[in-house]
């Protein structure tokens, strides 16, 4: 088969990932809050020459380690201080993650399953969202997936299930950079997942005879080597930032943004145990139409002793890896969709395994639901239910998107036509399967996934991004109009800090805002539109509203400054950022 060629498979995965991630990358303004905050921190590092201490708007930033900023510095240096420059690093790392997912699937379940693994990872919704965002998530997912791929390579090559010293060094390097991406979870959760996997594999292995199970598991991972290498990579920066900030960065990061986020919800980000199953159903779309079949198939293979050695290792690793990431954050107080993105590579592999077995007629769990059918017909019926689900999602999108956009982004109701893609894909796949071309049906799903995520990122996100954030306001001002002493009543919006590339003073109330305008003729003040009736009667002579954005996706905003002739232009006429 043509898919057995690794070069062709790599090319297909790269093309699908690039098509998903690149459209609209530099034309959509940064989304508040995280993207512009990370980008502003990056520019502060670049301007000051200090790559050790992260700062934002003139203050110490303790939320994230610096790997995302170092990656963005490269992008900004190559492509400019714009949206494309700060996002391209995430895109490159995400493409690397998709290729690593292909490699893991190929090692565990064969060439075709490997290709499907890479396609699932590269064309699901959350990859299209998180993979282009200027956040630390892409860095963390790449590093943890790299560690996972090295571990899988180790257990596939070594029949004794003991990883080599070189594999341990590679895992340590990957985990070290993961710690620089997002902190201790970069090594703690991968090591827990590896330990669980090793425990499952050793429980079925003849090579544990004569040794205790715990000793066999622990020694097979070479934990001291991994920990030593990871420490050598990450510790120097943590020591330096601790010394430079008198321990404040270390203390606040670990106690507030690690332990604190785990113990209790922060910034209103909470949810029940059903939060992540729902997020996974959305984030893995359109491949999530068979999400329920994946664990059912794995359990069926396990309980009926139909596991081949490759199946056994694929299910053991993927199940343990996904369980650790999703299970950990399911019990955490703070919940965000991106927290479980590191589990997607494993879920992609196990999804690909099910599709491969379905194509080869090796499934059978479906008969427990459809008892009066043969295994093949029951499996086909379940896939037909999947196609019906895909079509139903498309119909929901066609009806709901116009209603929502009519309220938050008038004039964009036509984006509901996006829902036609799932309907067309479902009908095409159903007809192909009905005519005996199951492989072509999966190909149709893959092609649709690429088109859907590319349209979502290249068209929908661009149209909606221009309706939010202060970038919309600033685009109506000339470059000279953006100069001045900026301030904001309440906490400054991160996009204002990034796009003005200035320090924005936080003012506590309207009286402070009026005083700010009186003290400086070139002062600029960002206010929420709801505050305008209270502040306009008290404006100093010569000051007024320079530009105003009505409420849409986010709150209404206005910029107040000295009125003078401005060379204004519409945001729609703004040149691309790259």
C-alpha positions in Angstrom: 0.0 0.0 0.0 1.1 3.6 -0.7 0.5 4.5 3.0 3.2 2.1 4.1 5.8 4.7 2.8 6.7 6.9 5.7 7.6 9.7 3.4 4.2 9.8 1.9 2.5 9.6 5.3 4.7 12.4 6.6 3.8 14.5 3.6 0.1 13.9 4.1 0.2 14.8 7.8 2.2 17.9 7.2 -0.2 19.1 4.4 -3.2 18.5 6.6 -1.6 20.2 9.6 -0.5 23.2 7.5 -3.9 23.5 5.9 -5.6 23.5 9.3 -3.2 25.9 11.0 -1.9 28.5 8.6 -5.1 30.1 7.1 -5.8 33.4 8.7 -2.9 33.1 11.1 -1.7 36.7 10.7 -5.0 38.4 9.8 -7.0 37.6 13.0 -6.2 39.9 15.9 -4.9 38.3 19.1 -7.7 37.1 21.4 -7.9 38.5 24.9 -6.8 37.5 27.4 -3.9 35.0 27.1 -2.6 35.6 23.6 -1.8 39.4 23.9 -0.5 38.9 27.5 2.0 36.3 26.4 2.9 38.4 23.4 3.4 41.6 25.4 5.6 39.6 27.8 7.7 38.5 24.8 8.1 42.0 23.5 9.2 43.2 27.0 11.8 40.4 27.1 13.0 41.3 23.6 13.2 45.1 24.3 14.9 44.8 27.6 17.3 42.0 26.6 16.3 40.2 29.8 15.2 36.6 28.9 15.2 35.5 32.5 12.5 37.5 34.4 9.1 37.6 32.7 7.3 40.9 32.9 4.0 42.2 31.7 2.9 45.8 31.6 5.9 46.8 33.8 5.2 44.2 36.5 6.5 40.7 37.3 4.5 38.0 35.5 4.3 34.8 37.5 1.6 32.8 35.6 3.9 31.0 33.1 7.5 29.9 32.7 9.4 31.5 29.7 9.5 28.8 27.0 6.5 30.3 25.1 8.2 33.6 25.2 11.5 32.2 23.9 9.7 30.5 21.1 7.8 33.8 20.2 11.0 35.8 20.3 12.3 33.6 17.4 9.0 34.2 15.5 9.0 37.9 16.1 12.6 38.2 15.1 11.9 36.5 11.8 8.4 37.8 10.9 7.9 41.0 12.8 6.1 42.2 15.9 2.7 41.1 14.7 0.1 38.3 15.0 1.9 36.1 12.6 5.2 36.5 14.4 3.9 35.6 17.8 1.8 32.6 16.5 4.1 30.9 14.0 6.1 29.2 16.8 3.0 27.5 18.1 2.1 26.4 14.6 5.5 24.8 14.0 5.5 23.0 17.3 1.9 21.7 16.6 3.0 20.4 13.2 5.8 18.6 15.1 3.2 17.2 17.5 1.1 15.8 14.7 4.2 14.1 13.2 5.1 12.6 16.6 1.5 11.4 16.9 1.9 9.7 13.5 5.1 8.1 14.6 3.6 6.8 17.9 0.6 5.3 16.0 3.0 3.7 13.4 5.1 2.2 16.1 2.2 0.8 18.1 -0.4 -0.2 15.4 1.2 -0.1 12.0 1.6 2.3 9.0 -2.1 2.8 8.2 -3.1 3.4 11.9 -0.1 5.7 12.2 -1.3 7.8 9.2 -4.8 8.0 10.7 -3.4 8.9 14.1 -1.6 11.9 12.5 -4.7 12.9 10.6 -7.0 12.8 13.6 -4.5 14.9 15.6 -3.9 17.4 12.9 -7.5 18.0 11.8 -9.6 18.0 15.0 -11.1 21.3 16.3 -8.9 21.8 19.3 -5.7 21.5 17.3 -7.1 24.1 15.0 -7.7 26.3 18.0 -4.8 25.7 20.4 -2.3 24.9 17.6 -2.4 28.5 16.3 -2.7 30.3 19.6 0.1 32.4 21.1 0.0 30.4 24.4 2.2 27.9 26.2 -0.1 25.0 25.3 1.6 24.1 22.0 5.0 24.0 23.6 3.8 21.8 26.4 2.0 19.4 24.1 5.0 19.1 21.8 7.4 18.4 24.6 5.2 15.8 26.4 4.3 14.1 23.1 8.1 14.0 22.3 8.6 12.3 25.7 5.8 9.9 24.9 7.1 9.0 21.5 10.6 8.3 22.9 9.1 6.0 25.5 7.0 4.2 22.9 10.0 3.7 20.8 11.9 2.3 23.8 9.2 -0.3 24.7 8.7 -1.3 21.1 12.4 -2.0 20.6 13.1 -3.7 23.9 11.4 -7.0 24.5 12.4 -6.8 28.2 10.4 -3.5 28.5 13.4 -1.8 30.1 14.2 1.5 28.4 17.8 2.2 27.4 19.9 4.9 28.9 19.7 7.0 25.7 15.9 6.7 25.7 15.9 7.9 29.4 18.1 10.9 28.4 15.8 11.8 25.6 12.7 11.6 27.8 14.5 13.7 30.4 15.4 16.4 27.8 11.8 16.5 26.6 10.4 16.7 30.1 12.9 19.4 31.1 11.6 21.7 28.3 8.0 20.8 29.3 8.8 22.1 32.8 10.0 25.3 31.2 6.7 25.4 29.2 4.3 25.0 32.1 5.9 23.9 35.3 6.1 20.6 37.3 3.2 18.9 35.4 5.7 18.7 32.5 7.4 15.8 34.2 5.0 14.7 36.9 2.2 13.6 34.7 4.3 12.0 31.9 6.2 9.9 34.6 2.9 8.8 36.2 1.6 7.8 32.8 4.8 5.9 32.0 4.7 4.2 35.4 1.1 3.0 34.8 1.9 1.8 31.3 5.0 -0.1 32.6 2.9 -1.6 35.4 0.3 -2.9 32.9 2.9 -4.2 30.5 4.9 -5.9 33.3 1.8 -7.5 34.7 1.6 -9.4 31.4 5.3 -9.9 30.8 7.2 -13.1 31.5 10.3 -11.0 32.1 9.1 -10.0 35.6 9.6 -13.5 37.0 11.8 -13.6 40.1 11.5 -9.8 40.7 9.0 -7.8 42.5 6.4 -6.0 40.4 7.2 -2.6 41.8 10.9 -3.0 41.4 10.5 -4.2 37.8 8.3 -1.2 37.0 10.6 1.4 38.7 13.8 0.0 37.3 12.5 -0.2 33.7 11.9 3.5 33.6 15.4 4.6 34.8 13.7 7.4 36.8 16.9 8.8 38.3 18.4 9.4 34.8 15.2 11.0 33.5 15.0 13.3 36.6 18.7 14.2 36.5 18.5 15.3 32.8 15.2 17.1 33.2 16.6 18.9 36.3 19.8 19.9 34.3 17.6 21.4 31.6 15.0 23.3 33.7 16.7 24.1 37.0 19.2 26.8 35.9 16.4 29.1 34.8 14.3 28.4 37.9 17.3 29.2 40.1 18.1 32.4 38.2 14.6 33.7 38.3 14.3 32.8 41.9 17.5 34.8 42.7 16.6 37.7 40.6 13.1 38.1 42.2 14.1 37.1 45.7 12.0 33.9 45.4 8.8 35.7 44.6 8.4 34.2 41.1 8.9 30.6 42.4 6.7 31.1 45.4 3.7 32.7 43.5 4.0 30.3 40.6 4.0 27.2 42.6 1.6 28.2 45.4 -0.9 30.2 43.4 -0.8 29.0 39.8 -0.1 25.3 40.5 -1.4 24.3 43.9 -3.9 27.1 44.0 -5.4 26.3 40.6 -5.6 22.6 41.5 -7.3 23.1 44.8 -9.9 25.7 43.9 -11.4 27.3 40.8 -9.6 30.5 39.6 -10.9 33.3 37.4 -14.3 31.5 37.2 -13.0 28.4 35.4 -14.8 25.6 37.1 -16.9 22.6 36.0 -18.3 19.2 37.0 -16.9 15.7 36.1 -18.8 16.0 32.9 -16.8 19.0 31.8 -14.0 17.2 30.1 -16.1 14.5 28.3 -18.1 17.4 26.8 -14.9 19.3 25.9 -13.4 16.2 24.4 -16.5 15.6 22.2 -16.1 19.2 20.9 -12.4 19.4 20.7 -12.0 16.0 18.9 -14.7 16.8 16.4 -15.3 15.6 13.7 -13.6 12.4 14.8 -15.5 12.4 18.0 -18.5 11.0 16.2 -17.1 7.6 17.1 -15.8 8.7 20.5 -17.9 6.2 22.4 -16.8 3.3 20.2 -13.1 3.8 21.1 -13.1 2.8 24.7 -15.8 0.1 24.0 -13.5 -1.4 21.4 -10.5 -1.4 23.7 -12.4 -3.0 26.5 -13.8 -5.6 24.1 -10.3 -6.6 22.9 -9.0 -6.7 26.4 -11.8 -8.9 27.8 -12.1 -11.3 24.9 -8.3 -12.0 24.7 -8.2 -10.9 21.1 -5.3 -8.6 21.7 -2.3 -8.9 19.5 1.0 -7.7 20.9 0.7 -4.4 19.0 -2.9 -3.9 20.1 -1.9 -4.6 23.7 0.8 -2.0 23.8 -1.3 0.6 21.9 -4.2 0.2 24.2 -2.1 0.1 27.4 -0.1 3.2 26.5 -2.9 5.2 25.0 -5.3 4.4 27.8 -2.8 5.2 30.6 -1.6 8.4 29.0 -5.2 9.7 28.4 -6.4 8.5 31.8 -3.6 10.4 33.6 -4.1 13.7 31.9 -7.9 13.7 31.8 -8.2 12.2 35.3 -5.8 14.6 36.9 -7.6 17.7 35.6 -11.1 16.2 36.2 -10.4 16.4 39.9 -8.7 19.8 39.8 -10.6 22.9 40.9 -9.7 25.0 37.9 -10.8 23.6 34.5 -9.9 24.9 31.0 -10.3 23.1 27.7 -6.6 23.3 26.9 -5.6 21.4 30.0 -6.3 18.0 28.5 -4.8 18.8 25.0 -1.7 16.7 25.9 -4.1 13.7 26.0 -5.1 14.2 22.3 -2.2 12.3 20.7 -3.0 9.2 22.7 -6.7 9.5 22.0 -5.8 10.0 18.3 -3.9 6.7 18.3 -6.7 4.7 19.9 -9.2 6.3 17.6 -7.1 5.3 14.6 -6.8 1.8 16.0 -10.6 1.4 16.1 -11.0 2.7 12.5 -8.3 0.4 11.3 -9.9 -2.6 12.9 -13.3 -1.6 11.6 -12.0 -1.5 8.1 -10.4 -4.9 8.6 -13.5 -6.4 10.2 -11.9 -7.0 13.5 -14.4 -5.3 15.7 -17.2 -7.1 17.7 -18.3 -5.2 20.7 -21.2 -3.7 18.6 -23.1 -7.0 18.9 -23.6 -6.3 22.6 -25.9 -3.5 21.4 -27.3 -4.9 18.2 -27.7 -8.5 19.3 -29.6 -9.8 16.2 -26.9 -8.8 13.7 -23.6 -10.3 12.7 -20.5 -8.5 13.9 -19.8 -6.9 10.5 -23.4 -5.5 10.1 -23.5 -4.3 13.7 -20.2 -2.4 13.2 -21.4 -0.9 10.0 -24.7 0.2 11.7 -22.7 1.9 14.4 -20.7 3.8 11.8 -23.9 4.8 10.1 -25.0 6.3 13.4 -21.8 8.2 13.4 -22.5 9.6 9.9 -26.0 10.6 11.1 -24.5 12.3 14.1 -22.1 14.2 11.8 -25.1 15.4 9.7 -27.1 16.4 12.8 -24.2 18.5 14.0 -24.1 20.2 10.6 -27.8 21.0 10.7 -27.4 22.4 14.2 -24.6 24.6 13.0 -26.6 25.9 10.1 -29.5 26.9 12.4 -27.7 28.1 15.5 -24.8 30.0 14.1 -27.0 32.7 12.4 -29.1 33.1 15.5 -26.0 33.7 17.7 -24.1 35.9 15.3 -27.2 38.0 14.7 -26.8 39.2 18.3 -23.0 39.4 18.7 -21.7 39.9 15.2 -24.4 41.2 12.9 -23.6 40.8 9.2 -21.9 37.5 9.7 -25.0 35.3 9.8 -23.9 33.7 6.5 -21.1 31.9 8.4 -23.8 29.4 9.2 -23.2 27.9 5.8 -20.2 26.2 7.5 -22.7 23.7 8.7 -23.1 22.4 5.1 -19.7 20.8 5.2 -20.6 18.2 7.9 -23.9 17.4 6.1 -22.1 16.9 2.7 -19.4 14.9 4.3 -21.9 12.6 6.2 -23.9 12.0 3.0 -20.8 11.2 1.0 -19.3 8.9 3.6 -22.6 7.1 4.1 -23.0 6.4 0.4 -19.4 5.2 0.0 -19.8 2.8 2.9 -23.1 1.6 1.6 -21.5 0.8 -1.8 -18.7 -1.2 -0.1 -16.0 1.5 -0.1 -15.4 1.8 3.7 -11.8 3.0 3.1 -13.0 5.8 0.9 -15.6 6.8 3.5 -12.8 7.3 6.0 -10.9 9.3 3.4 -14.0 11.5 2.9 -14.1 12.1 6.6 -10.4 13.1 6.6 -10.8 15.5 3.7 -13.8 17.1 5.3 -11.9 17.5 8.6 -9.2 19.4 6.8 -11.7 21.7 5.0 -13.7 22.2 8.1 -10.8 23.2 10.4 -9.2 25.3 7.7 -12.5 27.2 7.2 -12.9 27.5 10.9 -9.5 29.1 11.4 -9.0 30.9 8.1 -12.5 32.5 7.8 -14.7 32.2 10.9 -12.1 33.1 13.5 -10.8 36.0 11.4 -14.3 37.5 11.0 -15.1 37.1 14.7 -11.7 38.2 16.0 -12.2 41.6 14.4 -15.2 42.1 16.6 -13.4 41.8 19.9 -10.5 43.3 21.7 -9.0 46.8 21.6 -7.2 45.9 18.3 -10.5 46.8 16.6 -10.4 50.2 18.1 -6.7 50.9 17.6 -7.0 50.0 13.9 -9.2 53.1 13.4 -6.4 55.3 14.7 -3.4 56.5 12.8 0.1 55.6 14.1 0.4 59.1 15.6 -3.0 58.6 17.2 -1.7 55.6 19.1 1.0 57.7 20.8 0.6 59.1 24.2 0.3 58.3 27.9 -2.2 55.3 28.0 -4.4 54.4 31.0 -7.4 52.2 31.6 -10.1 52.3 34.2 -9.9 49.0 35.9 -7.5 46.3 34.8 -5.9 47.1 31.4 -6.9 44.8 28.6 -3.9 42.7 27.5 -4.6 43.5 23.8 -4.2 47.2 24.6 -0.8 46.6 26.2 0.4 44.5 23.2 -1.0 46.7 20.3 0.2 50.0 21.8 3.5 48.4 22.9 3.4 50.7 25.9 2.8 50.5 29.6 -0.8 51.1 30.4 -1.6 52.6 33.8 -4.4 51.0 35.8 -6.9 53.5 37.3 -9.3 52.7 40.0 -12.3 54.9 39.1 -13.7 57.5 36.8 -12.3 60.4 38.9 -8.8 59.0 38.5 -9.4 58.8 34.7 -10.5 62.5 34.5 -7.3 63.5 36.5 -5.2 61.4 34.1 -6.6 63.3 31.1 -6.1 66.7 32.8 -2.5 65.9 33.7 -1.2 65.1 30.2 -2.4 66.7 27.0 -1.4 63.6 25.0 -3.2 61.2 27.4 -5.4 58.4 26.1 -8.0 56.6 28.2 -9.7 53.3 27.5 -13.1 52.9 29.1 -16.0 50.5 28.9 -18.9 51.9 26.8 -21.3 51.6 29.8 -19.1 54.1 31.7 -19.3 56.8 29.0 -22.5 58.6 30.4 -20.7 59.1 33.7 -17.4 60.3 32.3 -18.4 62.4 29.3 -19.8 65.4 31.3 -16.5 65.8 33.2 -14.0 65.6 30.3 -11.4 68.4 30.1 -11.8 70.9 27.3 -10.5 69.5 24.0 -11.0 65.9 24.9 -13.6 63.6 23.5 -14.3 60.1 22.1 -11.6 59.2 19.5 -13.2 55.9 18.6 -15.8 53.5 19.9 -16.6 49.8 19.5 -20.1 48.6 20.3 -20.8 45.5 22.4 -20.4 42.3 20.3 -18.4 39.3 21.3 -17.1 41.2 24.2 -18.1 44.4 26.0 -18.4 47.8 24.3 -15.2 49.9 24.5 -14.2 53.5 23.8 -10.9 55.5 23.6 -10.9 59.0 24.9 -8.2 61.5 24.0 -7.6 65.0 22.7 -9.7 65.6 19.6 -7.7 66.5 16.5 -7.7 65.6 12.8 -6.8 62.0 12.5 -5.9 59.9 9.5 -8.3 57.2 10.4 -9.0 54.0 8.5 -11.3 51.0 8.9 -10.0 47.8 10.4 -11.2 46.0 7.3 -8.7 48.1 5.3 -5.8 47.2 7.6 -3.0 45.4 5.8 -2.2 41.8 6.7 0.2 41.5 9.6 2.6 39.3 7.8 
